[in-house]
């Protein structure tokens, strides 16, 4: 007995699904094995640092023809474009930047920074999150009613209300659609 053919729903493909495969070869030429270092720069280093510098490329040290497997791989140099007035601050934050980038990548990829002075485009800022709906806020406050600390109870209620509204929005949005 054969099963009936199921119809697949076709939704529009989000634009973000096309960007990665197009951008990755360009970034690979600059030494970036992962596009998230460039795309998530503000989240990795924070708004203050991201406002003054951007990653340009990763420079890897030359690899010997025969490498001993016991010898660790030397880390790369992350080249940053730095706004003129931010160069001194970037030098002071170098250890922090290296630490955050390596934590994001999950290994000791970057060992030092190099700076190239030039204009840096300001990162786009997100607006404040939308206020939760009254219905979601009431539902979240009811769920958090047993918490003794008033400040904690109210913070969890606001957080829970946004989570409830987000779940409703995801449920209402068809799969594959950008939100």
Number of C-alpha atoms within 10 A of each C-alpha: 3 4 5 6 6 6 6 6 6 8 10 9 12 12 10 9 10 10 10 14 11 10 11 16 14 12 18 14 11 15 17 20 14 13 17 14 19 15 12 13 20 19 12 21 21 13 15 10 19 21 18 22 29 25 21 19 20 23 17 15 11 7 9 7 6 6 10 9 7 6 7 8 14 14 16 18 19 23 19 20 19 26 20 14 10 14 17 12 12 21 14 10 14 15 13 14 21 20 18 17 19 16 13 18 15 9 11 16 21 21 14 14 19 17 18 16 14 13 13 15 12 12 15 9 8 6 6 6 7 7 11 18 14 10 12 20 21 16 15 22 20 12 14 18 13 9 13 9 10 11 10 12 19 17 14 17 22 20 14 21 23 20 15 18 17 14 12 12 12 12 10 9 12 11 14 12 12 11 9
